[in-house]
Amino acid sequence: MKNVTITINGAEQQAQVEPRLLLVHYLREVAGLTGTHIGCETSLCGACTVLMDGRAVKSCTVLAVQADGHKIGTVEGLANGGQLHAIQEGFWEEHGLQCGFCTPGMLMCSHDLLAQHPSPTDSEIREAINGNLCRCTGYEHIVNAVKSAARKMTKRVSARAA
Amino acid sequence: MAQNGKPTSKSNGKSNGTRNGDAAPWVGRKLKRKEDPRLIQGISHYTDDLKLPRMLHCVLVRSPYAHAEVGAIRTDAARAVHGVVGVFTAEDVSSIGMVPCAIQMPDLKVPKHPVLATERVRYVGEPVAVVVAEDLYAARDAAELVEVDYEPLHVITNMEKALGNETSYVHEEFRSNKAFTHALKNGDIAAAFKKADRVVKQRMINQRLAPIAMETRAVLAEYLPGEKRLTVWNSTQIPHLLRTQISVMLGLPETAVRVIAPEVGGGFGSKLNVYAEDGIVPWLAMKLGRPVRWSETRRENFASTIHGRDTINDVELAVKKDGTVLGLRVRILADLGAYHQLLTPLIPQLTALMLAGCYKFPAIDIEIQGVFTNKMSTDAYRGAGRPEATYIVERIMDIAAHELNIDSAEFRLKNFPQSKEFPFNTVTGLTYDSAKYQESLKKALQLAGYDALRRRQKNGLKQGKYYGVGVSTYVEICAIGPSAATPAGGWESATVRIEPTGKVTLLTGASPHGQGEETTFAQLIADQLGIDPDDVNVVHGDTLAVPYGIGTFGSRATAVGGTAAYLATQKLKAKLATLAAHLLGAKPGDITIGRRVLTAKGSKKSIPFREVVMAAYTARSIPAGFEPGLEATHFFEPSNFTFPFGAHIASVEVDPETGEVKLEKYVAVDDCGNVLNPLLVDGQIQGGIAQGIGQAMWEELIYNEEGQLVTGTLMDYALPKAHFLPNFTLDRTVTPSPVNPMGVKGVGEAGTIASTPCMVNAVCDALASLGIRHIEMPLKPERVWQAISHAQAAPREPEPLLVGALAASAARKNAQKPARRRT
């Protein structure tokens, strides 16, 4: 067993884990955060996407021990004190989800994209979420959701700057 | 396939979701979904998110062989793993009933289907043992240590070999690999083919597909011996039907079983079933006296959750030279896999029913053989039989149009029934409720800029550019369905309860898993009662809370479940009117229900909705004989199916050097009757189109000759990804259904049905000038490139069968024309 210290959504947590424990299992079974879903365990579907130090990673191919000393962001940490994140609002308003299973991964992946590219084109959005599979939506409403979020975030940044 | 740079998505939704004043109905608005806040915050609960005290985990040990005798199973090493609680094999679970098949037909061979394999395994992935442990990692470690002796047997994967020269059998006891023969004949088919100027023939294969709901299957079971209550959380589309089947499999009174479908992460038909694990996991929970959870891995999901399609179709169309269709003859081999799951033998029969498509065929002759092979069972996958039928009809229509040199849109328009002919009786024995096929196709042609696309195609050829235009129309059978036509009842239930405070609870037997019925059903009830959708709480998926229901599948939830909710609400409206009339001193017939108020016509007297509701509960001032409370239940039995329809057009460019297909434009005009929420209807259609394009272009489950699933991971099975697809251009026509009072039809499968033939038609159209008439799906670049290469290298083959005078005239024409190559 190994000791790990992981900061999840801003709160530092310590635990003893098997070295082979996947980060996604750590989040779901040890930390009790089941918003991060498991869709394949082989890094192909993206449902388990979380942020590690701000960048999107597939938590089924990261070991909990690899996250030792790092900051992890999950879907549960997106909203701020009951205020939805612009990306969450975008998905809600543009009907970017149906069954909702891929959604947490899509949200976290979009978070990474918009941090790197605040106003992506349709094509850039489609490339960016390429590693995240959705079987319900056909992706078009997801693209609209990310665009909507990008507009909101840009507006909020400029409002703050003004 | 590359992405179109210019998004062209548009929709004709009639409102933007904001209130336009109190009078505007909620139905028809693009309302945001009520279910989304919990889903976008990661605070909803799918089965695998649930954790109970003392919960155990289980893992199935599955056969690596497609066909083998099962010998000794050694479990000692597995049992020795720290944390393992038990290992169980077929002998241990012999008290569990068979995995059920709900379909009865004359001469149907129904093999025994034990939950764990007994003497033989018959497909890769068939469960042979189950390991239970304190945690998942221990259970997986132990499962690897279970040793099973297998004696491999001859493997049957090819349907034609399975039927011809049979020397080995998937099920020895039947001495045959044929599970059933189903025929549907109507009209004078011999005369049709005799009269024909031309017979257009094509073999076409509908490949095997994986449904791939993003949430795999999962089961959590807990048994409380004191209360004698088994609770099963299951990622299912059919909680009540599953409850009945679990009680039969485990020999429990149905009243002792509670099934809860919590958040369900997609189904597409794959969770419209009863699987071995649905019996095993509850049995383990009872046996061990502790809660047990099982979650399928994606690999298991590929191997051991039902597959879809997998048919070989020999199609012959009899047609006059003026383009009038005379008759259709179809011979289908349907690969059923090794066992029947719940609906396995039903799916090809749905194909037969829908083979008339949107056309006036005077005669039809269909024969289907269901074949056992050493593969996972096929069953209902999004569309379930209708995509197969539509593919056959729309492909042969396109091939015929090319052979007759008639424009493919014109050819279709010529053979549609006119809208005044509805209700229209089809040659397959159905009565289509209502449609305007001409209107929908013409709208699609206009939106696509069809004439310009054809001009570009013609000009393109001169520059070596291969542009194709695919046209596909479709009609689907929805709102399944009248009970007489279904194995387990085709009705749906709803209980509407106005609570004392005026808030409303709807208990619906439909069990949504992404379709958004918590929103749409709330919209329709809100309009009826003059309240807001936020006042309506839609409860579903818990058999202890909800009256017996059938479930969400077959595009039935709104048309059948929504109608049940609507009709239950009508009963409450009558009761509210009676009580309001009593309180206001008016006649019940004079009461109208407005926004949160009930008013007596002809007088200024009115009473707030909440006061009437409270009066029904306090019951101090009610008319004689008035039953206190405000709760009504309705079980809606539809008089017919509904038949949504539409027309899709795809514009593609094929690169002859690489075989790559670029989808440039995709136009869909769909008609699902009246629309409750345009935003959600668009979502269903877009998702459906993507899934249907997936079949046409990329998806294929391949079993090799040893029965190994070669494309059994998401690495090998190509699901549509975001950058594979452009935005779609959507529009609608609205032809209300007369079958239900809301005039709704259903939309869940429409996109999947139309888009597959539409894409293949487009690609084959692009390559028609090379003499290519058909390419089997999926149209991966390699396969398209091979077709092009063969066409360019192949010697000229004889023209298809020509009959009578047309043959002579064609022969004369051919003598004058340069040779045309065919694949």
Interface residues (C-beta under 8 A of the other chain):
Chain A: E18 R20 L21 H25 R28 E29 L33 T34 G35 T36 H37 I38 G39 C40 E41 T42 L44 C45 A47 T74 V75 E76 L78 A79 L84 Q88 F91 W92 E93 H95 L97 Q98 C99 G100 F101 C102 T103 P104 L107 D122 S123 I125 R126 E127 I129 N130 N132 L133 C134 R135 C136 T137 G138 Y139 E140 H141 I142 V143 N144
Chain B: Q3 G5 P7 S9 K32 R33 E35 D36 P37 L39 I40 Q41 G42 I43 S44 H45 Y46 D48 D49 K51 L136 Y137 I212 A213 M214 E215 T216 E263 V264 G265 G266 F268 S295 T297 R298 H513 G514 Q515 G516 L679 L680 D682 G683 Q684 Q686 G687 G688 I689 A690 Q691 T713 L714 M715 L719 P720 K721 A722 H723 L725 N727 F728 G751
